[in-house]
Amino acid sequence: MKKAFFTFLLILAIIGCKQNSKTTIEDTAQLEQKYPSDVLSFLDEWKILLGDGTSNDSLVAYKKEGFFYVQNDGESDWVVYKTPNSGVTSRTSSNTRTELGQKAHWIPETGGKLTGTLKVMHVSTTGDATKSSSYSVVIGQIHSDEGHENEPLKIYYKKFPGHTKGSVFWNYEINTAGDNIGRFDYSTAVWGYDFSDVGESATEYPEEPENGIALGEVFNYEVNVHEGIMYLTFTSENHETVRFTKSLIKSDFTTREAIPEQVLKVYANREKGGGVERDTAYAGEINYFKQGAYNQANAKSTNAEIYGGDIQKQYDNGSYAEVWFKHATVGASTRPNGH
């Protein structure tokens, strides 16, 4: 009798395993049929450049395995943006990206609004700790489309190897007066460190930030440019909400005396670094939003490993950036609250 009973239980277990296996296969098949536009409904308002140099202007029912696709974490569907340390990139950058570019353009006086709910899953594990851009990825931008084609805003995530928690910070690039086009970013920490915190040597890292964000930890940002003023809001379940306000139409950096010490330190070795900004900053200049994974690791400026440019080898050995978004919006600016 006992033998028959245990045989019966074994049969039930086998049936259950087959049903679970069937469910898993069905779930996987359904996921493979999903497109990023099924998760993020605003993708008709964007074009994309991917880490292998390919691009697409029509993102409805579009995906590309290994770069831009849908992944489920057991609770939600996410859009994956993945890009290697070395690939093919835009004419103005040495860094690869799998990143959206907004089709609509605007001036700061008109403004616009971008939001994102995301988690960073990976940043390059190779690089030089003394280089500010090492081990980091840009997850949201405002990019100018004229003049020096600067970036009034870059939102970063950065994590040093061996640390559990990384940093979120944002950079403002001076819109230099005259022909001085040297890079000049002023960085502000959100959680953890800012751009200027680096290692003592190529292999020595700062202490892990106490209030940092871990890989896989969800957070949100809102960029609201309203009547020429940029309002930034960062939220996370395990962190205090942080807000910032920055004018894009009136400069804070028109004299050498106004240049922050942080900037002089970071750009001391650059011939054109430390220029002054035109009084009107980005007033009247055409801008647009960008969102996704803009990898800041490369062989040239951060000494990151690129494995001869072989993308699969880079993915296999940690030389890539990967960012997941499950919600995002873009549209007109709104009157700010809480600033």
C-alpha positions in Angstrom: 0.0 0.0 0.0 2.8 2.4 1.0 4.6 1.6 -2.3 1.5 2.4 -4.3 1.1 5.6 -2.4 4.7 6.8 -3.0 4.4 5.8 -6.7 1.3 8.0 -6.9 3.2 10.9 -5.3 6.0 10.4 -7.8 3.6 10.5 -10.7 2.1 13.8 -9.4 5.6 15.3 -9.0 6.6 14.3 -12.6 3.3 15.8 -13.9 4.0 19.0 -11.9 7.5 19.3 -13.3 6.3 18.9 -16.8 3.6 21.5 -16.3 6.1 24.0 -14.7 8.6 23.3 -17.6 5.8 23.9 -20.1 4.9 27.2 -18.3 8.5 28.3 -18.4 8.9 27.5 -22.1 5.6 29.4 -22.8 6.7 32.4 -20.7 10.1 32.4 -22.5 8.4 32.3 -25.9 6.1 35.1 -24.9 9.0 37.2 -23.7 10.9 36.6 -27.0 7.8 38.0 -28.9 7.8 41.2 -26.8 9.4 44.4 -28.1 10.7 47.4 -26.1 7.8 49.4 -27.4 5.4 47.0 -25.6 7.0 48.1 -22.3 7.8 51.8 -23.0 4.9 53.3 -25.0 6.8 56.5 -25.9 9.3 54.9 -28.2 7.7 56.4 -31.3 9.2 59.7 -30.2 12.8 58.5 -30.3 15.5 57.1 -32.6 18.3 54.9 -31.3 22.1 54.3 -31.8 23.3 50.9 -30.7 26.7 49.8 -29.4 27.6 48.1 -32.7 27.1 51.3 -34.6 23.7 50.4 -36.1 20.8 52.8 -35.8 17.1 52.9 -36.3 14.6 55.8 -36.5 11.5 53.6 -36.1 11.3 51.8 -32.7 7.8 50.5 -32.6 8.0 46.6 -32.8 11.8 46.9 -33.0 14.5 45.1 -31.0 18.0 43.9 -31.3 19.4 41.0 -29.3 22.4 41.8 -27.2 21.7 45.5 -27.3 18.0 46.5 -27.0 15.4 44.0 -25.9 13.0 43.0 -23.2 13.9 41.1 -20.0 11.6 40.0 -17.1 12.9 40.0 -13.5 10.1 37.8 -12.2 7.9 40.8 -11.4 8.1 43.2 -14.3 9.2 43.6 -17.9 12.1 45.9 -18.4 13.8 47.3 -21.5 17.5 46.4 -21.6 20.1 48.9 -23.0 23.4 47.1 -23.3 26.7 48.3 -24.9 30.3 47.2 -24.9 33.4 49.2 -24.0 34.5 49.2 -27.6 32.3 49.2 -30.7 31.2 51.8 -33.2 30.0 55.2 -31.9 28.9 58.6 -32.9 31.2 61.2 -34.7 31.5 63.3 -31.5 32.4 60.6 -29.0 34.9 57.8 -28.2 32.3 56.0 -26.1 29.8 53.4 -27.3 26.1 53.7 -26.5 22.8 52.0 -26.8 20.9 55.1 -26.3 17.7 56.9 -27.4 17.8 60.3 -29.0 14.7 62.4 -28.9 13.3 63.3 -32.3 11.7 66.6 -31.1 14.1 69.4 -30.3 13.5 72.5 -28.1 15.2 75.5 -26.6 15.4 76.0 -22.8 12.9 78.8 -22.8 10.3 76.3 -24.2 11.7 73.3 -22.3 10.6 69.7 -21.9 10.4 66.9 -19.4 12.0 63.5 -19.2 11.4 60.8 -16.5 12.9 57.3 -16.0 12.5 54.4 -13.6 15.5 52.2 -13.9 18.2 50.0 -12.4 21.8 49.7 -13.5 22.7 46.1 -13.8 26.4 46.3 -14.8 29.2 48.8 -15.4 32.7 48.0 -16.8 34.8 46.1 -14.2 38.1 47.3 -15.9 39.6 50.7 -16.1 41.9 53.2 -14.3 40.6 54.4 -11.0 42.3 57.8 -11.3 40.2 58.5 -14.4 36.9 60.2 -13.6 34.9 58.4 -16.3 36.0 54.9 -15.3 33.4 52.3 -14.3 30.5 54.6 -15.2 27.5 54.9 -17.5 25.4 57.9 -18.4 21.7 57.1 -18.1 20.1 60.3 -19.2 21.1 63.5 -21.0 20.3 66.9 -22.4 22.3 67.4 -25.5 22.8 70.6 -27.5 22.4 70.3 -31.3 24.2 73.5 -32.2 27.1 75.7 -31.1 29.7 73.5 -29.3 27.2 70.6 -29.2 27.7 70.4 -25.4 25.7 68.5 -22.8 23.9 70.8 -20.3 23.1 67.6 -18.4 24.5 64.1 -18.0 23.2 61.8 -15.3 25.7 59.2 -14.3 25.9 55.9 -12.4 29.4 54.8 -11.3 30.6 51.9 -9.2 34.2 51.0 -8.4 35.1 47.3 -8.6 34.7 45.4 -5.4 32.1 47.8 -4.0 28.5 46.9 -3.5 27.2 50.4 -3.7 27.8 52.9 -6.5 27.1 56.6 -6.9 24.6 58.6 -8.8 25.6 62.2 -9.8 24.9 64.7 -12.5 27.3 66.9 -14.6 26.6 70.3 -16.1 28.9 71.2 -19.0 29.9 74.8 -19.4 28.8 76.4 -22.7 32.1 78.1 -23.3 32.4 81.6 -24.6 34.2 82.1 -27.9 36.2 79.3 -29.5 37.3 77.6 -26.2 35.7 74.1 -26.6 37.6 72.2 -23.9 35.6 69.9 -21.7 34.5 71.6 -18.5 32.0 69.7 -16.4 30.8 70.7 -12.9 29.6 67.6 -11.0 27.0 67.3 -8.2 26.5 64.2 -6.1 23.0 62.8 -5.7 23.8 59.6 -3.7 27.4 58.7 -3.1 30.3 60.6 -4.8 30.5 63.1 -7.6 32.6 62.9 -10.8 35.8 64.3 -9.1 36.1 61.4 -6.5 38.8 59.1 -7.9 41.3 56.6 -6.7 44.8 57.4 -5.5 46.3 55.1 -8.2 45.0 53.0 -11.1 44.1 50.2 -8.8 43.3 52.0 -5.5 39.6 53.0 -4.9 38.0 55.4 -2.5 36.0 54.0 0.4 32.6 52.7 -0.6 29.9 55.4 -0.4 27.6 54.8 2.6 24.5 56.3 0.9 25.2 54.8 -2.5 23.0 52.8 -4.9 23.7 49.1 -5.5 23.6 47.4 -8.9 20.0 46.2 -9.5 18.6 48.8 -7.1 15.7 50.7 -8.6 15.6 54.5 -8.6 13.9 57.3 -10.5 14.9 60.6 -12.0 12.8 63.5 -13.4 14.3 66.3 -15.6 12.0 69.2 -16.0 13.2 72.2 -18.0 10.6 74.9 -17.4 10.9 78.5 -18.7 14.7 78.1 -18.9 15.2 76.6 -15.5 16.2 72.9 -15.0 14.6 71.2 -12.1 16.0 67.7 -11.2 14.3 65.3 -8.8 15.8 61.9 -7.8 13.9 59.3 -5.8 14.5 55.8 -4.5 12.7 53.7 -1.9 15.7 53.4 0.3 17.0 57.0 0.0 15.9 60.5 0.7 14.5 62.4 -2.2 17.0 64.9 -3.6 16.2 68.0 -5.7 18.3 70.5 -7.6 17.7 73.7 -9.6 20.0 75.0 -12.3 19.4 77.9 -14.8 20.1 77.1 -18.4 19.7 80.7 -19.5 21.9 82.6 -17.0 25.4 81.4 -16.3 27.1 80.9 -12.9 30.5 80.7 -14.5 31.3 83.9 -16.3 34.6 84.7 -14.6 37.6 82.7 -13.6 36.9 83.5 -9.9 33.5 81.8 -10.3 35.0 78.5 -11.5 34.6 75.9 -8.8 37.8 74.4 -7.3 36.5 70.9 -8.3 36.6 71.9 -11.9 40.1 73.3 -11.7 41.2 70.0 -10.0 39.6 67.7 -12.5 40.7 69.6 -15.7 44.1 70.8 -14.5 45.9 68.8 -17.2 43.8 69.9 -20.1 45.1 72.7 -22.2 41.7 74.3 -22.9 40.0 73.2 -19.6 38.7 75.8 -17.2 37.3 78.3 -19.7 34.5 80.7 -18.8 30.9 80.5 -19.9 28.9 82.9 -21.9 26.5 85.0 -19.8 23.4 83.5 -21.3 24.5 79.8 -20.9 22.3 77.8 -23.2 19.6 80.4 -23.8 18.1 80.1 -27.3 20.2 77.0 -28.2 18.5 73.9 -29.6 18.6 70.9 -27.3 17.1 67.4 -27.0 16.9 64.5 -24.5 18.8 61.3 -24.6 18.1 58.1 -22.5 19.6 54.6 -22.2 23.2 53.4 -21.6 26.0 55.7 -22.8 29.1 53.7 -21.7 31.9 55.9 -20.4 34.5 53.2 -20.3 36.9 52.9 -23.3 40.5 52.0 -24.0 41.6 55.5 -24.8 40.5 57.6 -21.8 39.9 55.1 -19.0 42.3 52.2 -20.0 39.4 49.7 -20.0 39.8 46.3 -21.5 38.2 45.9 -25.0 39.5 42.4 -26.0 40.4 43.5 -29.5 37.0 45.1 -30.0 35.2 41.7 -30.0 31.8 42.5 -28.5 31.0 39.0 -27.3 34.3 38.7 -25.5 33.7 42.0 -23.9 30.3 40.8 -22.7 31.8 37.6 -21.4 34.5 39.4 -19.5 32.6 42.3 -17.9 33.6 45.0 -20.3 30.2 46.5 -20.9 27.4 48.6 -19.5 23.8 47.4 -19.0 20.9 49.5 -17.8 17.2 48.4 -17.5 14.2 50.8 -17.7 10.6 49.8 -16.8 9.0 53.2 -17.1 9.8 56.4 -18.8 8.1 59.5 -20.2 8.9 62.5 -22.4 6.9 65.6 -23.2 6.2 69.2 -22.3 7.5 70.8 -19.2 5.3 71.3 -16.1 5.3 73.9 -13.4 7.7 72.6 -10.8 6.5 71.3 -7.4 8.7 70.9 -4.3 11.7 73.0 -5.5 
